[in-house]
Amino acid sequence: MARFSKLEVIAQMKETGMIPVFFHNDIDVCKNIVKACYEGGVRVFEFTNRGDFAHEIFAELVKWGAVETPDMILGIGSIVEAATAALYIQLGANFVVAPLLHEETAKVCNRRGILWSPGCGSVSEVGKALELGSEVAKVFPGSQVGGPAFVKSVKAPMPWALMMPTGGVTPTKENLEGWFNAGVTCVGMGSQLITKEIIKGAKYAELTAQVKEAMAVIRDLRS
């Protein structure tokens, strides 16, 4: 079961403003990445369902995290159907992120009180996501659907919509400024933050430093 409530997940998304997005088939690499992000101040982390036996890695990561990074809210991403969502919820996912909008997945998450963040690329999809109970709509792929301009355009008629872009987000001041000035609630960052060089060279201290820097930028933009 989830260790954090839907309201706690949303609160941390708003508070920290950024969510690392990551998958690796080596559990030790995953633990080091999560720990590095945790030490940098991250409290919401999206593990993606992108490899064989990913659910087994996630299950071990959840159990490890409860002890080693107790305040980290671990969720699952790249979920495209209800059955997989149910599997990960059983393994302890605190939120479910999807690249697309799938109504049956929404029903599974809503029944269990789990935050569901579906991928949206139009005003109609954002509206439908809200109708289906999604508190935070994922803008995906962020840069391809219009970038910050898309978010700003959606927020004009729907200022209550909470949005989280993933894809095209980088940990630079210029990029983050564009997104947060447009009105995003938080951003998801994958390979632009957790680079191949960091993984290959086990440069976890470097990742922690980059996370701290990005979060400082977000705090400054919000202030």
C-alpha positions as a Markdown table, in Angstrom:
| # | Residue | x | y | z |
|---|---|---|---|---|
| 1 | Met | 0.0 | 0.0 | 0.0 |
| 2 | Ala | 1.0 | 3.6 | -0.5 |
| 3 | Arg | 2.7 | 5.2 | 2.5 |
| 4 | Phe | 1.6 | 8.7 | 1.5 |
| 5 | Ser | -1.9 | 10.1 | 0.9 |
| 6 | Lys | -2.9 | 11.8 | -2.4 |
| 7 | Leu | -2.9 | 15.2 | -0.6 |
| 8 | Glu | 0.6 | 14.6 | 0.7 |
| 9 | Val | 1.8 | 13.8 | -2.8 |
| 10 | Ile | 0.3 | 16.9 | -4.2 |
| 11 | Ala | 1.7 | 19.1 | -1.4 |
| 12 | Gln | 5.2 | 17.8 | -2.0 |
| 13 | Met | 4.9 | 18.3 | -5.8 |
| 14 | Lys | 4.0 | 21.9 | -5.1 |
| 15 | Glu | 6.6 | 22.3 | -2.4 |
| 16 | Thr | 9.7 | 20.9 | -4.2 |
| 17 | Gly | 8.6 | 21.8 | -7.7 |
| 18 | Met | 10.6 | 19.0 | -9.4 |
| 19 | Ile | 10.4 | 15.3 | -9.9 |
| 20 | Pro | 13.3 | 13.2 | -11.2 |
| 21 | Val | 12.2 | 10.5 | -13.7 |
| 22 | Phe | 14.4 | 7.4 | -13.9 |
| 23 | Phe | 14.7 | 3.8 | -14.7 |
| 24 | His | 17.7 | 1.4 | -14.5 |
| 25 | Asn | 17.8 | -2.4 | -14.4 |
| 26 | Asp | 20.4 | -2.4 | -11.7 |
| 27 | Ile | 18.9 | -2.0 | -8.2 |
| 28 | Asp | 22.1 | -0.6 | -6.7 |
| 29 | Val | 22.2 | 2.2 | -9.4 |
| 30 | Cys | 18.6 | 3.0 | -8.6 |
| 31 | Lys | 19.2 | 3.2 | -4.9 |
| 32 | Asn | 22.2 | 5.5 | -5.4 |
| 33 | Ile | 20.2 | 7.8 | -7.8 |
| 34 | Val | 17.3 | 8.0 | -5.4 |
| 35 | Lys | 19.7 | 8.7 | -2.5 |
| 36 | Ala | 21.5 | 11.4 | -4.4 |
| 37 | Cys | 18.3 | 13.1 | -5.3 |
| 38 | Tyr | 17.0 | 12.8 | -1.7 |
| 39 | Glu | 20.2 | 14.4 | -0.3 |
| 40 | Gly | 19.7 | 17.2 | -2.8 |
| 41 | Gly | 16.3 | 17.9 | -1.4 |
| 42 | Val | 13.9 | 16.0 | -3.7 |
| 43 | Arg | 10.9 | 14.4 | -2.0 |
| 44 | Val | 9.0 | 13.1 | -5.0 |
| 45 | Phe | 10.6 | 10.6 | -7.4 |
| 46 | Glu | 9.1 | 8.8 | -10.4 |
| 47 | Phe | 10.5 | 5.4 | -11.3 |
| 48 | Thr | 9.5 | 4.4 | -14.8 |
| 49 | Asn | 8.1 | 1.1 | -15.9 |
| 50 | Arg | 10.4 | 0.7 | -18.9 |
| 51 | Gly | 12.4 | -2.5 | -18.6 |
| 52 | Asp | 11.9 | -6.3 | -18.0 |
| 53 | Phe | 11.1 | -7.1 | -14.4 |
| 54 | Ala | 10.8 | -3.4 | -13.6 |
| 55 | His | 8.2 | -4.2 | -11.1 |
| 56 | Glu | 10.6 | -6.3 | -9.1 |
| 57 | Ile | 13.2 | -3.5 | -9.0 |
| 58 | Phe | 10.5 | -1.1 | -7.9 |
| 59 | Ala | 9.3 | -3.4 | -5.1 |
| 60 | Glu | 12.8 | -3.6 | -3.7 |
| 61 | Leu | 13.3 | 0.1 | -4.1 |
| 62 | Val | 10.1 | 0.8 | -2.1 |
| 63 | Lys | 11.2 | -1.4 | 0.8 |
| 64 | Trp | 14.7 | 0.0 | 0.8 |
| 65 | Gly | 13.4 | 3.6 | 0.6 |
| 66 | Ala | 11.1 | 3.3 | 3.5 |
| 67 | Val | 14.2 | 2.9 | 5.7 |
| 68 | Glu | 16.9 | 4.8 | 3.9 |
| 69 | Thr | 14.9 | 7.7 | 2.4 |
| 70 | Pro | 11.8 | 7.7 | 4.6 |
| 71 | Asp | 10.4 | 11.0 | 3.4 |
| 72 | Met | 10.8 | 10.2 | -0.3 |
| 73 | Ile | 7.5 | 9.7 | -2.1 |
| 74 | Leu | 8.1 | 7.0 | -4.7 |
| 75 | Gly | 5.7 | 6.7 | -7.7 |
| 76 | Ile | 5.6 | 4.9 | -10.9 |
| 77 | Gly | 5.6 | 6.3 | -14.5 |
| 78 | Ser | 5.1 | 5.1 | -18.0 |
| 79 | Ile | 1.8 | 3.3 | -17.1 |
| 80 | Val | -0.4 | 2.7 | -20.1 |
| 81 | Glu | -3.2 | 0.5 | -18.8 |
| 82 | Ala | -5.1 | -0.3 | -15.6 |
| 83 | Ala | -3.7 | -3.8 | -14.9 |
| 84 | Thr | -0.1 | -2.4 | -14.6 |
| 85 | Ala | -1.3 | 0.4 | -12.5 |
| 86 | Ala | -3.0 | -2.1 | -10.1 |
| 87 | Leu | 0.3 | -4.1 | -9.9 |
| 88 | Tyr | 2.4 | -1.1 | -8.9 |
| 89 | Ile | -0.2 | 0.2 | -6.5 |
| 90 | Gln | 0.0 | -3.2 | -4.8 |
| 91 | Leu | 3.8 | -2.8 | -4.6 |
| 92 | Gly | 3.5 | 0.5 | -2.9 |
| 93 | Ala | 3.4 | 3.2 | -5.6 |
| 94 | Asn | 2.3 | 6.5 | -4.1 |
| 95 | Phe | 1.2 | 8.0 | -7.4 |
| 96 | Val | 0.8 | 6.8 | -11.0 |
| 97 | Val | 2.0 | 8.8 | -14.1 |
| 98 | Ala | 1.0 | 7.9 | -17.6 |
| 99 | Pro | 2.1 | 9.1 | -21.1 |
| 100 | Leu | -1.5 | 9.0 | -22.2 |
| 101 | Leu | -5.1 | 9.4 | -20.9 |
| 102 | His | -6.7 | 6.1 | -20.2 |
| 103 | Glu | -10.0 | 6.1 | -18.3 |
| 104 | Glu | -9.8 | 2.6 | -16.9 |
| 105 | Thr | -6.5 | 3.5 | -15.3 |
| 106 | Ala | -8.2 | 6.5 | -13.7 |
| 107 | Lys | -10.8 | 4.3 | -12.2 |
| 108 | Val | -8.2 | 1.9 | -10.6 |
| 109 | Cys | -6.3 | 4.8 | -9.1 |
| 110 | Asn | -9.4 | 6.6 | -7.8 |
| 111 | Arg | -10.7 | 3.5 | -6.1 |
| 112 | Arg | -7.4 | 3.3 | -4.2 |
| 113 | Gly | -7.0 | 7.0 | -3.5 |
| 114 | Ile | -3.9 | 7.2 | -5.6 |
| 115 | Leu | -2.8 | 10.3 | -7.5 |
| 116 | Trp | -3.1 | 9.7 | -11.3 |
| 117 | Ser | -1.3 | 12.1 | -13.6 |
| 118 | Pro | -2.1 | 11.3 | -17.3 |
| 119 | Gly | -0.2 | 12.6 | -20.3 |
| 120 | Cys | -2.1 | 15.5 | -22.0 |
| 121 | Gly | -1.3 | 17.4 | -25.2 |
| 122 | Ser | -4.4 | 19.5 | -25.7 |
| 123 | Val | -6.9 | 21.7 | -23.7 |
| 124 | Ser | -9.5 | 19.0 | -24.2 |
| 125 | Glu | -7.3 | 16.3 | -22.7 |
| 126 | Val | -6.4 | 18.4 | -19.7 |
| 127 | Gly | -10.2 | 19.0 | -19.2 |
| 128 | Lys | -10.9 | 15.3 | -19.5 |
| 129 | Ala | -8.2 | 14.4 | -17.1 |
| 130 | Leu | -9.7 | 16.8 | -14.5 |
| 131 | Glu | -13.2 | 15.3 | -15.2 |
| 132 | Leu | -11.7 | 11.8 | -14.5 |
| 133 | Gly | -10.3 | 12.9 | -11.2 |
| 134 | Ser | -6.7 | 13.8 | -12.0 |
| 135 | Glu | -5.4 | 16.6 | -9.8 |
| 136 | Val | -2.2 | 17.1 | -11.7 |
| 137 | Ala | -2.2 | 16.7 | -15.5 |
| 138 | Lys | 1.1 | 15.7 | -17.1 |
| 139 | Val | 2.0 | 17.8 | -20.1 |
| 140 | Phe | 3.6 | 15.3 | -22.4 |
| 141 | Pro | 5.8 | 15.4 | -24.4 |
| 142 | Gly | 6.3 | 18.9 | -23.0 |
| 143 | Ser | 8.4 | 20.6 | -25.7 |
| 144 | Gln | 6.6 | 18.9 | -28.6 |
| 145 | Val | 3.1 | 20.0 | -27.6 |
| 146 | Gly | 4.1 | 23.6 | -27.3 |
| 147 | Gly | 6.3 | 24.1 | -24.3 |
| 148 | Pro | 5.6 | 26.8 | -21.8 |
| 149 | Ala | 3.4 | 28.6 | -24.3 |
| 150 | Phe | 1.0 | 25.6 | -24.2 |
| 151 | Val | 0.8 | 25.7 | -20.4 |
| 152 | Lys | 0.2 | 29.4 | -20.4 |
| 153 | Ser | -2.6 | 29.0 | -23.0 |
| 154 | Val | -4.3 | 26.3 | -21.0 |
| 155 | Lys | -4.1 | 28.2 | -17.8 |
| 156 | Ala | -5.8 | 31.3 | -19.3 |
| 157 | Pro | -9.3 | 29.7 | -19.5 |
| 158 | Met | -8.5 | 27.0 | -16.8 |
| 159 | Pro | -6.4 | 28.7 | -14.1 |
| 160 | Trp | -7.3 | 25.9 | -11.6 |
| 161 | Ala | -5.5 | 23.3 | -13.7 |
| 162 | Leu | -2.4 | 21.9 | -12.1 |
| 163 | Met | 0.2 | 20.8 | -14.7 |
| 164 | Met | 3.5 | 19.0 | -14.7 |
| 165 | Pro | 5.5 | 19.0 | -17.9 |
| 166 | Thr | 7.9 | 16.2 | -18.7 |
| 167 | Gly | 10.0 | 16.1 | -21.9 |
| 168 | Gly | 11.9 | 19.1 | -22.8 |
| 169 | Val | 12.6 | 20.2 | -19.2 |
| 170 | Thr | 16.2 | 20.9 | -18.3 |
| 171 | Pro | 17.8 | 22.0 | -15.0 |
| 172 | Thr | 18.9 | 25.4 | -16.4 |
| 173 | Lys | 17.6 | 28.7 | -15.1 |
| 174 | Glu | 16.4 | 29.8 | -18.6 |
| 175 | Asn | 14.4 | 26.6 | -19.2 |
| 176 | Leu | 12.9 | 26.5 | -15.7 |
| 177 | Glu | 12.0 | 30.1 | -15.8 |
| 178 | Gly | 10.0 | 29.6 | -19.0 |
| 179 | Trp | 8.0 | 26.7 | -17.4 |
| 180 | Phe | 7.3 | 28.3 | -14.0 |
| 181 | Asn | 6.5 | 31.7 | -15.4 |
| 182 | Ala | 3.9 | 29.9 | -17.5 |
| 183 | Gly | 2.3 | 28.5 | -14.3 |
| 184 | Val | 3.4 | 24.9 | -13.9 |
| 185 | Thr | 2.9 | 23.2 | -10.5 |
| 186 | Cys | 6.1 | 21.2 | -10.9 |
| 187 | Val | 8.3 | 19.7 | -13.6 |
| 188 | Gly | 9.5 | 16.2 | -14.4 |
| 189 | Met | 13.1 | 15.7 | -15.4 |
| 190 | Gly | 14.8 | 12.6 | -16.7 |
| 191 | Ser | 17.9 | 12.3 | -18.8 |
| 192 | Gln | 18.6 | 16.0 | -18.8 |
| 193 | Leu | 19.1 | 15.8 | -15.0 |
| 194 | Ile | 20.2 | 12.2 | -14.5 |
| 195 | Thr | 22.6 | 12.0 | -17.4 |
| 196 | Lys | 24.4 | 9.0 | -18.9 |
| 197 | Glu | 27.7 | 10.4 | -17.7 |
| 198 | Ile | 26.4 | 10.5 | -14.1 |
| 199 | Ile | 25.2 | 6.9 | -14.3 |
| 200 | Lys | 28.3 | 5.6 | -16.1 |
| 201 | Gly | 30.7 | 7.4 | -13.8 |
| 202 | Ala | 28.7 | 6.9 | -10.6 |
| 203 | Lys | 28.9 | 10.7 | -10.1 |
| 204 | Tyr | 26.3 | 10.7 | -7.5 |
| 205 | Ala | 27.7 | 13.7 | -5.6 |
| 206 | Glu | 27.5 | 15.7 | -8.8 |
| 207 | Leu | 23.9 | 14.7 | -9.2 |
| 208 | Thr | 23.1 | 15.9 | -5.6 |
| 209 | Ala | 24.8 | 19.2 | -6.4 |
| 210 | Gln | 22.8 | 19.7 | -9.7 |
| 211 | Val | 19.5 | 18.9 | -7.8 |
| 212 | Lys | 20.3 | 21.5 | -5.2 |
| 213 | Glu | 21.1 | 24.0 | -7.8 |
| 214 | Ala | 17.9 | 23.3 | -9.8 |
| 215 | Met | 15.7 | 23.5 | -6.6 |
| 216 | Ala | 17.4 | 26.8 | -5.7 |
| 217 | Val | 16.5 | 28.2 | -9.1 |
| 218 | Ile | 12.8 | 27.1 | -8.7 |
| 219 | Arg | 12.6 | 28.7 | -5.2 |
| 220 | Asp | 14.0 | 31.9 | -6.6 |
| 221 | Leu | 11.5 | 31.9 | -9.5 |
| 222 | Arg | 8.6 | 31.3 | -7.1 |
| 223 | Ser | 9.7 | 34.1 | -4.8 |
